Amino acid sequence: MSIEELARKNVRELTPYQSARRLGGKGDVWLNANEFPTAVPFELTQQTLNRYPECQPKAVIENYAQYADVKPEQVLVSRGADEGIELLIRAFCEPGKDAVLFCPPTYGMYSVSAETLGVEYRTVPALADWQLDLQGIADKLDGVKIIYVCSPNNPTGQIINSQDFRVLLEMTRGKAIVVADEAYIEFCPQATLAGWLSEYPNLVILRTLSKAFALAGLRCGFTLANEDVIALLLKVIAPYPLSTPVADIAAQALSPQGIVAMRERVAQILVERRYLVTALQDIPCVEQVFDSETNYILVRLTASSAVFKSLWDQGIILRDQNKQPSLSGCLRITIGTRAESQRVIDALRAEPV
Ligand SMILES: *Cc1c(COP(=O)(O)O)cnc(C)c1O
C-alpha cells in the first residue's frame, strides 16, 4: 500500500483550510487574514523553560475571566480559538453518527475540523440578509450535536440577531450545543452573549487574542461555557496546550493595561474603517460596501476576480470570497494602517470598469 492509501479515508479526501498564510503571495500589503496591522512588543518574564507549563495557566484564566466578566471555572484557554472549535467536536460528536451544523457564508474551520475528525457537517445557508434561517435549521437538527454561529460573522461582518440566538438556544436545549464564535467581539463588545451563560447550559462562546489583541502569532484562544462543558473539554485537551512563553505573554495582554491598550487599538481600527468605507463608496469598480462591525469589510466589485489578481500582482493581498454561497463578486479587506488603506484605494481607483 502507498503511504497515501494507508491514511484514513476522510484525511485522504480532506481539503485543508485555505489559510491566508498557505495561500501565499508576495505582498507588502497583507489585508487577507484580519490581523492587526502592527506588532505590539512584549518581554518574557518566565524563564523556567526546563519545567512543563500548567495545563490551564492560572494568571491567564483569571485575567480572562475578569475581562469577560465570567467565573474562572467558565474559561478554557487553548491554542487559538481554532483548537476550541475542534475540542468541542471531540468532546460532543461521535464520528459517523453525530453531526455539526453551520450557516454559510461563514468561517471555514468548522467544516475542516469536522472533516478531519470524521464527523458529518450539515449546512443551512443564511437568509438573503445573512441572518439565520431558523426554520431551515429546525428542519435539519436530527443528529446535530453542535451548531456554530459566528457573530459578528466572518466574512460578512454583521452581528447575528440576539433574538434568533434565543430561539436557537431554546430549540436545542438538552439536545445540542450552540457555539457563538465571538472572534471579533472586541469591535462590537455590546453584542456579546457572555451574560447569557447562566440562562443557557448549552451555550458556548469562542474568543481569541488573534484579532483585537493583535496576537495572531501567539496562538491563544478561549472557550467560555458552563462548568460541566469546560470539564468535558478539559478531558480531551492536550496536557500542555500552551507553552510557557505563550502563557506569559497572554497574561500580560490581559492585564488591566493590556485591556486599555486593546481598546485603544479597536478605536483606531474603527476610525480607519470609516476612512476606507467612505473612500471605497466612490470608486467605479466598487458595487457595494457592506456594513461591518469588525476589523474587515466585505465589498462587492465589478470583475472581482480580475481585480483580486491585479491587486495581488501589485503586492496587495486581499481575501477572495467569490466562491462562498451568496458572495459572488465579493472580496474581504482587512482594516490596516492608513497607508495600507490608501494603497488599496489607489489601486482600486485605477481598475477599469
Ligand atoms: C480568526 C478566527 C478564528 C481563529 O482564531 P485563532 O484564535 O487565531 O485560532 C476563529 N473564528 C473566527 C470567526 C475567526 O475569524
The ligand as an SDF file (V2000), in Angstrom:
LIG
                    3D

 15 15  0  0  0  0  0  0  0  0999 V2000
   -9.6440   34.2500   13.2620 C   0  0  0  0  0  0  0  0  0  0  0  0
  -10.8410   33.4410   13.6220 C   0  0  0  0  0  0  0  0  0  0  0  0
  -10.7700   32.3610   14.4960 C   0  0  0  0  0  0  0  0  0  0  0  0
   -9.4730   31.7420   14.9030 C   0  0  0  0  0  0  0  0  0  0  0  0
   -8.8380   32.3430   15.8880 O   0  0  0  0  0  0  0  0  0  0  0  0
   -7.4470   31.7680   16.4070 P   0  0  0  0  0  0  0  0  0  0  0  0
   -7.5300   32.0750   17.8410 O   0  0  0  0  0  0  0  0  0  0  0  0
   -6.4010   32.5270   15.6640 O   0  0  0  0  0  0  0  0  0  0  0  0
   -7.4050   30.2900   16.1490 O   0  0  0  0  0  0  0  0  0  0  0  0
  -11.9370   31.7450   14.8870 C   0  0  0  0  0  0  0  0  0  0  0  0
  -13.1200   32.1300   14.3900 N   0  0  0  0  0  0  0  0  0  0  0  0
  -13.2130   33.1260   13.5170 C   0  0  0  0  0  0  0  0  0  0  0  0
  -14.5440   33.5290   13.0090 C   0  0  0  0  0  0  0  0  0  0  0  0
  -12.0780   33.8040   13.0870 C   0  0  0  0  0  0  0  0  0  0  0  0
  -12.1760   34.7640   12.1650 O   0  0  0  0  0  0  0  0  0  0  0  0
  1  2  1  0
  2  3  1  0
  2 14  2  0
  3  4  1  0
  3 10  2  0
  4  5  1  0
  5  6  1  0
  6  7  2  0
  6  8  1  0
  6  9  1  0
 10 11  1  0
 11 12  2  0
 12 13  1  0
 12 14  1  0
 14 15  1  0
M  END
$$$$
